[in-house]
Amino acid sequence: MKKCKNCEEKYEDHLDICPTCGLSLEKAEEDKSEVRRKEGEKKEPEPLEEERKKVKEENLEEGEEKESLEEEKAEEDEKKEKLEEEKPEEGEEKESLEEEKAEEDEEERKKDEEEDVECPYCGEQNPSGAKFCQDCGNKLKIEDEEMIRCQNCGSKNLPEAENCEQCGKPLTLERRPELIKIRFSPPSGQTRTLLEVRDTRKEFGREDLIRVLPHDQLKYITRKDNEAKPEKKQFEIIPEEGKYYIIDENSVNGTWVNGENIKGKGEKELKEGDEIRPADEVTFEVATE
């Protein structure tokens, strides 16, 4: 708006001359209240606008982050489902491998059955399933425990072999006894068997010699039925894996084997011809069958 200084009338801005008095118009000063209103319309509080903008951006970021988390969770769930689907496949693969192995074993078994069996004695080829050689009559399959191990080189030999096929040494020492006997040969009289052991351990004491030794010798032999000291006995014979051992753990006067006192020394293997002297008073001989 423009105002005339002469008549103080106000006119539009496009007029330069006052229509009333003809003088030049100048831009009128606006009312202070009008000025404040216009300024209020132009100026909105900047901090409030920025805060709104910031809140909007934060909400947008939170939404994006939430969507990202949901996508990650969905991916994890998908991976778990795939793993669960793969597990049965692994089990099926394992079953398939086991079936293949069983088929291979069955094929090998059938192949072995179809193959001829060579006789370990004469070398004759025999049909599959045969138990005895059609040429020499010997067994075609010999168990490991039937073989004779050479004392010199350790190689295994056929049960009927007398000398080792590997080194030529005699094999008689490897044959295992089925029975061991403790014999007594008095100065005058017939040899007597005092104790026999086959497959069960047995104790030996004074009671076994009552009819053999005089009292002045018998008193040094430890009793095996002593109620006051049940743990006491002269010695014990123990069968173990085809061999026989003697042990004296707690006799009163000890037990000598081939001149050595074995009391408290653990088990000692017995062989054909060994001498046993309980309490170093009387001599017994070891025999095997």
C-alpha positions in Angstrom: 0.0 0.0 0.0 1.0 3.6 -0.6 0.1 6.7 1.4 -0.3 10.3 0.5 1.6 12.6 2.8 -0.9 15.5 2.2 -4.3 13.9 2.7 -3.0 10.7 4.3 -5.2 8.6 2.1 -3.9 5.1 1.3 -3.9 3.6 -2.3 -2.8 0.5 -4.1 0.8 0.0 -4.8 0.5 0.4 -8.6 -0.5 4.1 -8.2 2.2 6.7 -8.1 0.0 10.0 -7.9 -2.6 10.5 -5.2 -6.1 10.7 -7.0 -7.3 13.2 -4.3 -4.7 15.9 -4.1 -2.4 15.0 -7.1 0.8 14.7 -5.0 3.3 11.8 -5.2 2.5 8.7 -3.1 5.0 7.0 -0.9 5.0 3.3 0.4 3.1 3.4 3.7 4.4 1.8 6.8 2.4 -1.3 7.6 0.6 -1.8 10.9 2.8 -3.5 13.4 0.2 -6.1 14.1 -0.1 -6.8 10.3 3.7 -7.0 10.1 3.8 -9.5 13.0 1.0 -11.6 11.3 2.8 -11.8 8.0 6.1 -12.6 9.7 4.4 -15.4 11.7 3.0 -16.8 8.4 6.5 -16.7 6.7 8.5 -17.9 9.7 7.5 -21.3 11.1 9.6 -22.3 14.0 12.6 -24.0 12.3 13.5 -26.2 15.3 10.1 -27.8 15.2 10.2 -28.4 11.5 13.7 -29.9 11.8 12.6 -32.1 14.7 9.6 -33.4 12.6 11.9 -34.1 9.7 14.3 -35.9 12.0 11.6 -38.0 13.6 10.3 -38.9 10.1 13.8 -40.0 9.0 14.2 -42.0 12.2 10.9 -43.7 11.7 11.9 -44.5 8.2 15.3 -45.9 9.3 13.6 -48.0 12.0 11.2 -49.4 9.4 14.0 -50.3 7.1 16.0 -51.9 10.0 12.9 -53.9 11.0 12.4 -55.0 7.5 16.1 -56.0 7.3 15.8 -58.0 10.6 12.7 -59.7 9.3 14.5 -60.6 6.1 17.5 -62.1 8.0 15.1 -64.1 10.2 13.3 -65.4 7.1 16.7 -66.4 5.6 17.7 -68.2 8.8 14.4 -70.1 8.8 14.9 -71.0 5.2 18.4 -72.4 6.0 17.0 -74.5 8.9 14.3 -75.9 6.7 17.0 -76.9 4.1 19.1 -78.5 6.8 16.1 -80.5 8.0 15.4 -81.6 4.5 19.1 -82.6 4.0 19.2 -84.8 7.2 17.0 -87.5 5.8 19.1 -87.4 2.6 22.2 -88.1 4.7 20.5 -91.0 6.5 19.4 -92.4 3.2 22.9 -92.0 1.9 24.3 -93.9 4.9 21.7 -96.7 4.4 22.7 -96.9 0.8 26.4 -97.2 1.7 25.6 -99.9 4.2 23.6 -101.8 1.6 26.4 -101.5 -0.9 28.9 -102.9 1.7 26.6 -105.8 2.5 26.2 -106.6 -1.2 30.0 -106.5 -1.6 30.5 -108.8 1.4 27.9 -111.2 0.0 29.7 -111.2 -3.3 33.0 -111.9 -1.7 31.5 -114.7 0.3 30.0 -116.3 -2.8 33.2 -115.9 -4.6 35.1 -117.6 -1.8 32.6 -120.5 -1.8 32.9 -120.9 -5.5 36.8 -121.0 -5.4 38.6 -124.3 -5.0 40.2 -125.0 -1.6 43.9 -125.9 -1.6 45.0 -128.6 0.8 47.6 -127.2 3.2 49.3 -130.6 3.4 49.6 -131.9 -0.2 48.5 -128.8 -2.2 45.6 -130.6 -3.9 42.7 -128.4 -5.1 39.4 -129.4 -3.6 35.9 -128.2 -4.4 34.4 -125.4 -2.4 32.7 -126.6 0.8 34.9 -129.7 1.2 36.2 -130.2 4.7 38.8 -133.0 4.0 41.3 -133.3 1.2 40.1 -135.7 -1.5 43.7 -136.8 -2.1 45.4 -137.1 1.4 42.4 -137.1 3.7 43.7 -134.3 6.0 41.6 -131.4 7.2 41.4 -128.5 4.8 40.8 -125.8 7.4 43.2 -125.7 10.4 42.3 -123.5 13.3 45.0 -121.1 14.6 45.2 -122.9 18.0 46.0 -126.1 16.2 49.1 -124.7 14.6 52.5 -125.2 16.2 54.6 -122.1 16.7 58.3 -122.5 16.3 60.3 -121.6 19.4 63.2 -120.4 17.3 61.7 -118.2 14.6 58.0 -117.8 15.7 56.5 -119.1 12.4 53.4 -121.3 12.5 53.5 -124.9 11.3 51.0 -127.7 10.6 50.0 -129.8 13.6 51.8 -132.9 12.1 55.1 -131.1 11.4 58.1 -132.3 13.3 60.5 -129.5 12.0 59.8 -125.9 11.3 59.2 -125.2 7.6 60.9 -121.8 8.0 64.1 -122.5 9.9 64.2 -126.3 10.2 64.3 -126.5 14.0 62.4 -129.2 15.9 58.9 -128.3 17.0 58.4 -130.8 19.8 58.9 -128.1 22.5 55.8 -126.2 21.4 53.3 -129.0 21.9 51.1 -128.2 24.9 50.3 -130.7 27.6 46.7 -131.6 28.5 47.6 -132.9 32.0 50.3 -132.2 34.6 51.2 -134.6 37.4 53.2 -134.2 40.6 55.0 -137.5 41.3 56.9 -138.8 44.3 59.6 -141.5 44.0 60.6 -142.7 47.5 64.1 -144.3 48.0 62.5 -147.7 48.2 59.1 -148.3 46.6 57.1 -147.5 43.5 56.6 -143.9 42.1 53.3 -142.4 43.1 51.3 -139.6 41.6 50.3 -137.2 44.4 48.5 -134.5 42.4 46.9 -134.2 38.9 45.9 -130.9 37.3 44.0 -130.7 34.0 41.9 -127.5 33.7 41.2 -126.5 37.3 43.7 -124.9 39.7 44.5 -127.0 42.8 46.2 -126.4 46.1 48.9 -128.6 47.7 49.6 -129.0 51.4 50.5 -131.3 54.3 47.3 -133.3 53.9 48.5 -134.7 50.5 51.7 -136.2 52.1 50.4 -137.8 55.3 50.9 -141.3 53.9 54.1 -140.4 52.1 56.4 -138.6 54.6 57.4 -139.4 58.1 56.3 -136.9 60.8 59.7 -135.3 61.2 59.6 -134.1 57.6 55.8 -133.7 57.3 55.7 -131.0 60.1 57.6 -128.5 57.8 55.0 -128.6 55.1 52.2 -126.0 55.4 48.7 -127.3 55.8 46.0 -126.2 53.3 43.0 -126.8 55.6 44.1 -124.6 58.5 41.0 -123.0 60.0 43.1 -120.6 62.0 45.0 -119.5 58.9 42.9 -120.3 55.9 45.1 -118.2 53.6 48.0 -120.5 54.2 48.9 -123.4 51.9 52.2 -124.8 50.6 51.7 -124.1 46.9 49.1 -124.0 44.1 49.1 -125.3 40.5 47.4 -123.0 38.0 46.4 -124.0 34.4 46.4 -121.1 32.0 46.1 -121.2 28.1 47.6 -124.7 27.8 50.4 -124.1 30.2 50.8 -124.8 33.9 52.2 -122.5 36.6 53.2 -123.0 40.3 52.9 -120.3 42.9 53.8 -120.0 46.6 52.5 -116.9 48.2 52.4 -117.6 51.9 53.8 -121.0 52.9 55.7 -121.2 56.2 59.0 -122.6 54.8 58.9 -121.8 51.1 58.9 -124.0 47.9 61.9 -124.7 45.7 61.6 -125.3 42.0 64.8 -126.5 40.3 66.8 -125.2 43.3 65.1 -121.8 43.4 62.9 -120.7 46.3 59.8 -119.2 44.6 57.9 -118.0 47.7 56.5 -114.5 47.1 57.9 -114.3 43.6 54.7 -114.9 41.7 53.9 -117.6 39.1 56.6 -119.8 37.6 55.9 -122.0 34.6 56.2 -125.8 35.1 57.7 -128.1 32.4 58.3 -131.8 32.0 61.0 -133.0 34.4 61.0 -130.0 36.7 61.7 -130.7 40.4 59.6 -129.3 43.2 60.8 -129.4 46.8 58.2 -128.1 49.4 59.9 -126.7 52.5 63.2 -128.0 50.9 62.4 -131.4 52.5 61.2 -133.8 49.8 61.6 -133.8 46.0 58.7 -134.2 43.6 58.9 -134.6 39.8 56.7 -132.9 37.2 55.3 -135.0 34.4 53.0 -134.0 31.5 50.7 -135.9 29.2 
